[in-house]
Amino acid sequence: MYYSYKYRLKPSDAHREELDRHRDICRQTYNHFRYRLGEYREENGELPSMTSLRSELPDLKKWWNDLTDVYSKVLQTVVERLFDNLKGLSALKRKGYGVGMLKWKPPREFRSFTYSQSGFKLDKKGGRTLLRLSKLGDIPIRLHREIPDDAKLKQVTLKKEPTGEWYATFGVELDREPPTKPENPEQCVGIDVGILKYAHDTDGYAVGSLDLSNERERLEREQRKLSRKEYGSNNYERQRRRVAKCHADLKRKRRDFLHKLSAYYAREYDLVAVEDLNVRGMLESPSNSRNTASAAWRTFLSLLEYKCERNGTHFVAVEPAGTTKECASCGVSTDKPLWVREHSCPACGFTADRDANAARNILSRGITKVGVGRSESTSSESPCDSDGLRRTPVETALPVDTSVSAKRVVEAGSPTLKREPSGER
């Protein structure tokens, strides 16, 4: 299993200068080999292989003295990065997008370089942890969480954020088999994501969206101040860092909320069903695209998927079409505009919150798609139908959903502070 661990570096001023110099040398190397690709295409009519380009590095060092100051593996990863970008363009072209050639990398767009396989080591000395980098020296690192003892460090990527902070991201390989997913999952949940309520699940919990209005107002104020600064001046650079800091705060708070919410569902349930949303298509819509982007649904689903894999939980993404229209009790489809937040079935009289009804349909489709069984203990203890859905009889309607604020998720690490027994939820 392969994981990433990200940590904050604490370089001195001298280390910052060297890090920036190494980063710029890698950027120039990238641009040089990007130019060589064009020469190869003109001469031979086709692109060279990655191996043939990397073989030019020893000769390049003979007249470009700065390359000898950078670890050789780092330069090789720069060539690999170039070919990875080429593959990305090819994939977009196959999907029908109009793409051109790779662009030159200016300093602001080339922010990282990678040590692969060798040239780096973590070392604890004198009560602090140091990251030993070949031809760069020892840089203090803030290890806010320990890397497992049986983990193999495969690579480390050093990246400079727009705020000026440096981070190290370790690629870690763990020699462990992923947990076995249960054949008869007992705890199953369907999740419907939205904007007014971020997540509405089949257990009756409605998690509120994260309120970032204060952070957005602060960002807008700092952005207006930046527009009044003279471009390129010292005041402009200081204000630019303040704006970058506002963007970073927004990103961190949002990801902290998504990490904790996804970890809760992956940890507490044996099967998690969600909608396979086309978020990119939603962002191209002229209406409500800002709120859709701020919700970061695709990020949430990606985090939830890998955490379910890590915890041995079934993760299934189902077709989203019709989950809101269909009745979770009888299956009759009823059209309703977006402003109608209550589902009321004209066929069977079943009433529920619009999102709660969609969550139940998502779970029903997920169980059908995965094709897993249900344990006898679950079917006897829980009011489930044959499809595994927990339902309340139509005549008594649904219990009132429990609303949970996003702040509670961020502070407590889960939507609820106390879990009820599985048979009583």
C-alpha positions in Angstrom: 0.0 0.0 0.0 1.3 3.4 -1.0 0.6 6.6 1.1 1.8 10.2 1.2 2.9 12.0 4.3 3.2 15.8 4.2 5.3 17.9 6.7 6.4 21.5 7.1 10.1 22.3 6.7 11.8 24.9 8.8 14.8 26.0 6.6 17.2 28.7 7.6 17.8 31.7 5.3 20.8 30.0 3.8 18.8 26.8 3.2 16.0 28.9 1.6 18.4 30.3 -0.9 19.8 26.9 -1.8 16.3 25.4 -2.1 15.3 28.2 -4.5 18.5 27.8 -6.5 18.0 24.1 -6.9 14.4 24.6 -7.8 15.4 27.1 -10.5 18.1 24.8 -11.9 15.5 22.1 -12.2 13.1 24.5 -14.0 15.8 25.5 -16.5 16.6 21.8 -17.0 12.9 21.1 -17.7 12.8 24.0 -20.3 16.0 22.7 -21.9 14.7 19.2 -22.5 11.3 20.6 -23.6 13.3 22.4 -26.3 15.2 19.2 -27.1 11.9 17.5 -27.7 11.1 20.0 -30.4 14.5 19.5 -32.0 14.0 15.7 -32.1 10.6 16.1 -33.7 12.0 18.3 -36.4 14.9 16.1 -37.1 13.3 12.6 -36.9 9.6 13.3 -37.1 8.9 11.6 -33.8 9.6 12.1 -30.1 12.5 10.4 -28.4 12.2 8.0 -25.5 12.7 9.1 -21.9 15.8 6.9 -21.6 17.5 8.6 -24.5 16.9 12.1 -23.1 18.1 11.1 -19.7 21.3 9.8 -21.2 22.2 13.3 -22.3 22.5 14.5 -18.7 26.2 13.5 -18.2 27.3 15.4 -21.4 25.1 18.4 -20.4 26.9 18.7 -17.0 30.3 19.2 -18.9 29.3 22.7 -20.1 26.5 23.5 -17.6 28.4 23.6 -14.3 25.3 24.4 -12.2 23.9 20.9 -12.8 26.8 19.3 -10.8 25.3 21.1 -7.7 22.1 19.2 -8.0 21.7 15.5 -7.0 21.6 13.3 -10.2 18.4 11.5 -9.3 16.7 14.9 -9.0 17.6 15.8 -12.5 16.4 12.4 -13.8 13.0 13.0 -12.2 12.8 16.3 -14.0 12.9 14.4 -17.3 10.3 12.0 -16.0 8.1 14.9 -15.1 8.3 16.2 -18.7 7.1 12.9 -20.1 4.4 12.7 -17.5 3.1 16.0 -18.7 3.2 14.7 -22.3 1.1 11.7 -21.3 -1.4 14.1 -19.7 -1.7 16.1 -22.9 -2.2 12.9 -24.9 -4.9 11.8 -22.6 -6.7 15.1 -23.0 -6.4 14.9 -26.8 -7.9 11.4 -26.8 -10.9 12.8 -24.9 -11.5 15.4 -27.7 -9.9 18.4 -26.0 -7.9 20.8 -28.2 -4.3 20.8 -26.9 -1.1 22.3 -28.1 2.6 21.9 -27.2 4.0 21.9 -23.7 4.7 25.4 -22.4 7.8 26.9 -21.0 7.9 26.9 -17.2 8.3 30.4 -15.6 9.6 30.5 -12.0 6.1 30.9 -10.5 4.9 27.7 -12.2 7.7 25.4 -11.2 7.6 25.0 -7.5 8.9 21.6 -6.7 11.5 19.0 -7.2 11.8 15.3 -6.2 14.4 13.0 -4.6 13.6 9.5 -5.8 14.9 6.2 -4.3 18.0 7.8 -2.7 19.7 11.0 -1.7 17.5 11.7 1.4 17.1 10.4 4.9 15.2 11.3 8.1 17.4 11.5 11.2 16.5 12.4 14.8 19.3 14.3 16.5 19.3 16.4 19.7 15.6 16.2 20.2 14.6 17.4 16.7 14.1 15.7 13.4 16.3 16.6 10.4 15.8 15.8 6.7 19.2 15.0 5.2 19.3 15.9 1.5 22.2 15.2 -0.7 24.0 18.4 -1.9 21.5 20.5 0.1 22.3 19.7 3.8 20.3 19.0 6.9 17.0 20.9 7.1 14.8 20.8 10.3 11.4 19.3 9.7 8.2 19.4 11.8 7.1 15.7 12.1 3.6 16.3 13.5 2.8 12.6 13.0 5.1 9.7 13.0 5.8 7.6 9.9 5.2 3.9 10.7 8.4 2.0 11.6 7.8 -0.6 8.9 7.4 2.0 6.1 9.8 2.3 3.2 10.5 5.8 2.1 10.4 5.7 -1.7 10.7 9.4 -2.5 10.4 12.9 -1.1 9.1 16.0 -3.0 10.1 19.5 -1.8 7.6 22.2 -2.7 7.5 25.9 -2.2 4.0 27.2 -1.6 2.9 30.7 -2.8 3.1 31.8 0.8 6.9 31.1 0.8 6.6 28.1 3.1 8.4 24.9 2.1 6.9 21.4 2.6 8.2 17.9 2.2 5.9 15.2 0.9 7.1 11.6 1.4 6.0 8.7 -0.7 5.7 5.8 1.7 5.2 2.1 0.9 3.8 -0.1 3.6 4.2 -3.9 3.2 0.7 -4.7 4.4 -2.3 -6.3 2.8 -5.4 -4.1 2.8 -8.1 -5.3 5.2 -10.5 -7.8 3.8 -13.9 -6.3 3.0 -16.8 -8.1 4.7 -19.0 -10.3 2.6 -22.0 -9.5 4.7 -21.7 -5.8 5.7 -23.7 -4.9 8.8 -23.3 -1.2 8.8 -24.3 0.4 5.5 -24.8 4.0 4.7 -25.9 6.1 1.6 -24.6 9.7 1.4 -26.2 12.5 -0.6 -24.0 15.6 -0.9 -25.3 19.1 -1.3 -24.7 22.8 -0.7 -27.2 23.8 2.0 -26.4 20.6 3.9 -23.1 19.1 2.9 -23.9 15.5 3.6 -27.2 13.8 4.3 -27.0 10.1 5.1 -29.5 7.3 5.6 -28.9 7.2 9.4 -30.7 10.5 9.7 -27.6 12.8 10.1 -27.4 16.0 8.1 -24.0 17.6 8.3 -24.0 21.4 7.6 -21.7 23.0 5.1 -18.5 24.6 6.3 -19.0 28.4 6.9 -16.0 30.1 5.2 -17.7 33.5 4.8 -15.3 35.3 7.1 -12.3 33.9 5.4 -13.7 34.9 2.0 -14.3 38.5 3.2 -10.8 38.7 4.4 -9.5 37.4 1.1 -11.5 40.0 -0.8 -10.1 42.8 1.4 -6.5 41.7 0.9 -7.1 41.2 -2.8 -8.3 44.8 -3.1 -5.3 46.1 -1.3 -3.0 44.1 -3.7 -4.7 45.8 -6.7 -3.6 49.2 -5.4 0.1 48.2 -5.0 2.7 48.9 -7.7 3.5 45.6 -9.5 7.0 44.4 -8.7 7.6 46.6 -5.7 8.4 45.3 -2.2 5.0 46.3 -1.0 3.4 44.4 -3.8 5.4 41.2 -2.8 4.4 41.5 0.9 0.8 42.0 0.0 0.9 39.1 -2.5 2.1 36.8 0.3 -0.8 38.0 2.5 -3.3 37.1 -0.3 -1.6 33.7 -0.7 -1.9 33.2 3.1 -5.7 33.8 2.8 -6.0 31.2 0.0 -3.9 28.7 2.1 -6.2 29.2 5.1 -9.3 28.6 3.0 -7.7 25.4 1.6 -6.5 24.0 4.9 -9.9 24.5 6.7 -11.8 23.0 3.8 -9.5 19.9 3.6 -9.5 19.5 7.4 -13.3 19.3 7.3 -13.3 16.9 4.4 -10.6 14.7 5.9 -12.4 14.3 9.2 -15.8 13.7 7.6 -14.5 11.1 5.2 -12.5 9.4 7.9 -15.7 9.1 10.0 -17.7 7.4 7.3 -14.9 5.0 6.3 -14.2 4.1 10.0 -17.8 3.6 11.2 -19.4 1.7 8.3 -18.8 -1.5 6.3 -20.4 -0.2 3.1 -20.5 3.4 1.9 -22.6 4.4 -1.2 -22.3 7.8 -2.9 -23.2 9.4 -6.2 -20.7 9.3 -9.1 -21.0 13.0 -9.7 -19.6 14.7 -12.9 -18.2 17.7 -10.9 -16.3 19.1 -13.9 -19.5 19.3 -15.9 -21.3 21.1 -13.0 -18.5 23.6 -12.8 -19.0 24.5 -16.5 -22.6 25.4 -15.7 -23.2 29.2 -15.5 -25.3 28.9 -12.3 -24.0 28.3 -8.8 -20.5 27.3 -10.0 -18.8 29.1 -7.1 -20.7 27.2 -4.4 -20.1 24.0 -6.3 -16.4 24.6 -6.4 -16.3 25.6 -2.8 -18.1 22.3 -1.8 -15.2 20.3 -3.3 -17.4 17.2 -3.8 -14.8 15.5 -6.0 -12.1 15.9 -3.3 -14.5 14.5 -0.7 -15.3 11.5 -2.8 -11.6 10.9 -3.6 -10.7 11.1 0.1 -13.6 8.8 1.1 -12.6 6.2 -1.6 -9.0 5.7 -0.5 -9.9 5.8 3.2 -12.5 3.1 2.6 -9.9 1.0 0.8 -7.5 1.5 3.8 -10.1 0.5 6.4 -11.6 -2.5 4.4 -14.9 -0.8 3.7 -16.9 -1.3 0.6 -17.0 2.0 -1.5 -19.5 2.2 -4.4 -20.3 5.1 -6.6 -23.7 4.8 -8.3 -25.5 6.6 -11.1 -26.9 9.9 -9.8 -29.7 10.3 -12.3 -33.1 10.1 -10.7 -32.0 9.6 -7.1 -34.0 12.7 -6.1 -37.0 12.0 -8.2 -37.6 8.4 -7.3 -39.5 7.5 -4.1 -37.4 5.5 -1.7 -40.5 3.5 -0.6 -42.3 2.6 -3.8 -39.9 3.7 -6.6 -42.4 6.0 -8.4 -40.6 8.9 -10.1 -41.9 12.4 -9.4 -40.5 15.7 -10.8 -39.9 18.5 -8.4 -38.0 21.8 -8.8 -34.9 22.5 -6.9 -36.6 24.8 -4.4 -38.9 22.1 -3.2 -37.0 20.5 -0.3 -39.6 18.0 0.8 -40.3 14.7 -1.0 -43.9 13.7 -1.0 -44.9 10.6 -3.0 -48.3 10.9 -4.7 -48.5 7.1 -5.1 -47.8 5.8 -1.6 -47.9 8.9 0.6 -44.3 8.5 1.7 -42.9 11.9 2.9 -39.3 12.7 3.8 -36.6 15.4 3.4 -35.6 15.6 -0.3 -31.9 14.8 0.5 -32.8 12.0 2.9 -34.9 10.3 0.2 -32.0 10.6 -2.3 -29.6 9.1 0.3 -31.9 6.1 0.6 -32.0 5.6 -3.1 -28.2 5.9 -3.3 -27.8 3.1 -0.7 -30.3 0.9 -2.4 -28.4 1.3 -5.7 -25.1 0.8 -4.0 -26.1 -2.5 -2.4 -27.5 -3.8 -5.7 -24.3 -2.7 -7.6 -21.9 -4.3 -5.2 -23.9 -7.5 -4.9 -23.0 -8.2 -1.3 -25.1 -10.1 1.1 -26.6 -9.1 4.4 -25.9 -10.8 7.7 -28.8 -12.5 9.6 -28.1 -10.4 12.7 -28.5 -7.2 10.8 -31.8 -8.2 9.2 -33.2 -9.3 12.5 -32.1 -6.3 14.6 -32.7 -3.5 12.1 -35.9 -2.4 10.4 -34.5 -3.2 6.9 -36.3 -4.3 3.8 -35.0 -7.0 1.5 -32.7 -4.6 -0.3 -30.9 -3.8 3.0 -32.4 -0.3 3.5 -33.3 0.9 6.9 -36.8 2.2 6.6 -39.6 3.5 8.8 -43.2 2.5 7.9 -44.9 5.1 5.6 -47.7 5.7 8.0 -45.3 6.9 10.8 -43.1 8.8 8.3 -39.4 9.4 9.0 -37.9 10.4 12.3 -36.6 14.0 12.4 -33.1 14.2 11.0 -30.3 15.1 13.3 -28.6 18.3 12.1 -24.8 18.5 12.8 -22.9 21.7 12.2 -19.6 21.6 10.2 -17.8 23.3 13.1 -18.7 20.3 15.3 -17.1 18.0 12.6 -13.9 20.1 12.5 -13.6 20.3 16.3 -14.6 16.7 17.2 -13.4 14.9 14.1 -16.7 13.2 13.4 -20.4 14.3 12.9 -21.4 12.9 16.3 -19.7 13.1 19.7 -21.4 9.8 20.8 -22.3 6.8 18.8 -25.5 4.9 19.6 -25.7 1.1 19.5 -26.1 -0.2 15.9 -29.5 -1.8 16.7 -30.9 1.5 18.1 -29.9 4.0 15.5 
